[in-house]
């Protein structure tokens, strides 16, 4: 395979505009492959995991509904969340599923690892999981969630009808379908 050296952009100067524990914004100076130095906006965000969860009897999908302020709408989504520095992506998926839904994961397997946007270096880690025992949700204090169980056909229709708009949820479900897991 051919090297990508002729396509690479090089950082000349990192210029932080804003940085918090959750999000950062930079306006870096970068050198393009043609030698021109230009400004380039970079959005810094923490890596996260999302789990497409199917109830143990293989008939229902567990989704959470929450209001996404930037979208100004509520959304049905797979349990998802940021990866803590002390845990792996898989451990984050297991923890987030328990916190957001109350369900315990019985089995889990990776589906994909991808960059959700070209604006930053963040990774999204997708998993397929089966869940069993359910207890109380333990959401973060800033999370207000509703749990729902849906048939496979309902999830397909919700995606087709634009009722599920969360990218990680759509991608995780689509990969699980392509691989014959659901």
C-alpha positions as CSV (number, residue, x, y, z in Angstrom):
1,X,0.0,0.0,0.0
2,X,1.2,3.5,-0.8
3,X,2.4,5.8,2.0
4,X,0.2,8.7,3.0
5,X,3.2,11.0,3.6
6,X,2.2,13.3,0.7
7,X,-1.2,13.8,2.3
8,X,-0.1,14.7,5.8
9,X,-0.8,18.0,7.5
10,X,1.7,19.1,10.2
11,X,1.0,21.1,13.3
12,X,3.1,24.3,13.4
13,X,1.6,25.7,16.6
14,X,-1.1,24.5,19.0
15,X,-3.3,27.5,20.0
16,X,-5.8,26.7,22.7
17,X,-9.0,28.9,22.6
18,X,-10.8,27.1,25.4
19,X,-10.4,23.9,27.4
20,X,-12.5,22.3,30.1
21,X,-12.6,18.8,31.6
22,X,-15.1,17.8,28.9
23,X,-14.4,19.9,25.8
24,X,-11.7,21.9,24.2
25,X,-11.4,24.2,21.2
26,X,-8.1,25.0,19.4
27,X,-7.3,27.2,16.5
28,X,-4.0,25.6,15.4
29,X,-1.6,26.7,12.8
30,X,-0.9,23.8,10.4
31,X,1.2,23.2,7.4
32,X,-0.7,21.6,4.5
33,X,1.0,19.2,2.0
34,X,1.4,22.1,-0.5
35,X,3.5,24.0,2.1
36,X,0.9,26.7,2.9
37,X,0.4,27.5,6.6
38,X,-3.2,28.0,7.6
39,X,-5.5,28.1,10.7
40,X,-7.4,24.9,11.5
41,X,-10.1,24.5,14.1
42,X,-9.8,21.4,16.3
43,X,-12.6,20.3,18.7
44,X,-11.2,18.3,21.6
45,X,-13.6,15.8,23.2
46,X,-13.2,12.7,25.3
47,X,-13.4,9.2,23.8
48,X,-16.7,7.4,24.5
49,X,-18.4,4.1,24.2
50,X,-21.9,3.0,23.2
51,X,-23.6,-0.4,23.5
52,X,-26.3,-1.8,21.4
53,X,-28.1,-3.8,24.1
54,X,-30.4,-6.7,23.5
55,X,-32.4,-8.2,26.3
56,X,-31.3,-11.8,27.2
57,X,-34.2,-13.5,25.4
58,X,-33.2,-11.9,22.1
59,X,-36.5,-10.2,21.5
60,X,-36.1,-6.6,22.6
61,X,-33.6,-3.7,22.4
62,X,-32.9,-1.5,25.4
63,X,-32.8,2.3,24.5
64,X,-32.7,5.4,26.7
65,X,-34.5,8.6,25.9
66,X,-32.9,11.9,26.9
67,X,-33.1,15.5,25.9
68,X,-30.1,16.7,23.9
69,X,-29.9,20.4,24.5
70,X,-27.7,21.2,21.4
71,X,-30.4,19.5,19.2
72,X,-33.3,21.0,21.2
73,X,-35.0,17.6,21.1
74,X,-35.3,14.3,22.9
75,X,-33.7,11.3,21.4
76,X,-33.9,7.5,21.7
77,X,-30.3,6.2,22.0
78,X,-28.1,3.3,23.0
79,X,-26.6,3.7,26.4
80,X,-23.4,5.7,25.9
81,X,-20.9,7.7,27.8
82,X,-17.4,9.1,28.2
83,X,-14.6,6.7,29.1
84,X,-13.0,7.4,32.4
85,X,-9.2,7.6,32.6
86,X,-9.2,4.5,34.9
87,X,-11.2,2.2,32.6
88,X,-11.1,0.6,29.1
89,X,-13.7,1.4,26.4
90,X,-15.4,-1.9,27.1
91,X,-15.5,-1.2,30.9
92,X,-17.1,2.2,30.1
93,X,-19.8,0.5,27.9
94,X,-20.6,-1.9,30.8
95,X,-20.7,0.9,33.4
96,X,-22.8,3.2,31.3
97,X,-25.3,0.5,30.4
98,X,-25.8,-0.3,34.1
99,X,-26.0,3.4,35.1
100,X,-28.3,4.5,32.4
101,X,-30.6,1.5,32.1
102,X,-30.3,-0.6,35.2
103,X,-29.5,-3.7,33.1
104,X,-26.4,-5.8,33.7
105,X,-24.4,-6.9,30.7
106,X,-24.1,-10.6,30.3
107,X,-21.9,-10.7,27.2
108,X,-20.3,-8.0,25.1
109,X,-18.3,-7.9,21.9
110,X,-16.8,-5.0,19.9
111,X,-18.5,-3.8,16.7
112,X,-16.3,-0.8,15.7
113,X,-14.1,2.0,16.7
114,X,-14.4,5.1,14.6
115,X,-14.0,8.9,14.5
116,X,-17.5,10.4,14.7
117,X,-16.3,13.7,13.2
118,X,-13.5,15.1,11.2
119,X,-13.2,18.1,13.5
120,X,-11.4,16.4,16.4
121,X,-9.4,13.3,17.5
122,X,-12.3,11.7,19.5
123,X,-13.0,8.0,19.1
124,X,-16.3,6.3,19.5
125,X,-16.2,2.6,20.5
126,X,-19.3,0.6,19.6
127,X,-20.3,-2.7,21.3
128,X,-23.0,-5.3,20.9
129,X,-24.2,-6.7,24.3
130,X,-26.8,-8.9,25.7
131,X,-28.3,-7.9,29.0
132,X,-30.0,-9.7,31.8
133,X,-30.8,-8.8,35.4
134,X,-32.3,-5.4,35.8
135,X,-32.3,-3.2,38.9
136,X,-32.5,0.6,39.5
137,X,-30.9,3.1,37.1
138,X,-27.9,5.0,38.6
139,X,-27.6,7.9,36.2
140,X,-25.2,10.8,36.7
141,X,-26.8,13.8,38.5
142,X,-27.1,15.7,35.2
143,X,-28.7,12.8,33.3
144,X,-32.5,12.6,33.1
145,X,-33.3,9.4,31.3
146,X,-36.3,7.2,30.4
147,X,-35.7,3.5,29.5
148,X,-37.6,1.8,26.7
149,X,-37.7,-1.7,25.3
150,X,-38.4,-2.1,21.5
151,X,-38.7,-4.9,19.1
152,X,-36.1,-5.2,16.3
153,X,-38.7,-4.1,13.7
154,X,-39.6,-1.1,15.9
155,X,-35.9,0.0,16.0
156,X,-35.6,-0.4,12.2
157,X,-38.8,1.8,11.7
158,X,-37.6,4.4,14.2
159,X,-34.3,4.8,12.3
160,X,-36.1,4.9,9.0
161,X,-38.7,7.4,10.3
162,X,-36.0,9.7,11.8
163,X,-37.1,9.0,15.4
164,X,-33.6,7.7,16.2
165,X,-31.0,10.4,15.2
166,X,-28.1,9.5,17.4
167,X,-25.2,8.5,15.1
168,X,-23.6,5.9,17.4
169,X,-27.0,4.3,17.9
170,X,-27.7,4.1,14.2
171,X,-24.2,2.8,13.4
172,X,-24.2,0.2,16.2
173,X,-27.6,-1.1,15.2
174,X,-26.7,-1.3,11.5
175,X,-23.5,-3.1,12.2
176,X,-25.3,-5.6,14.5
177,X,-27.8,-6.2,11.8
178,X,-25.2,-6.6,9.1
179,X,-23.3,-9.2,11.2
180,X,-26.5,-11.1,11.9
181,X,-26.4,-10.4,15.7
182,X,-30.0,-9.1,15.7
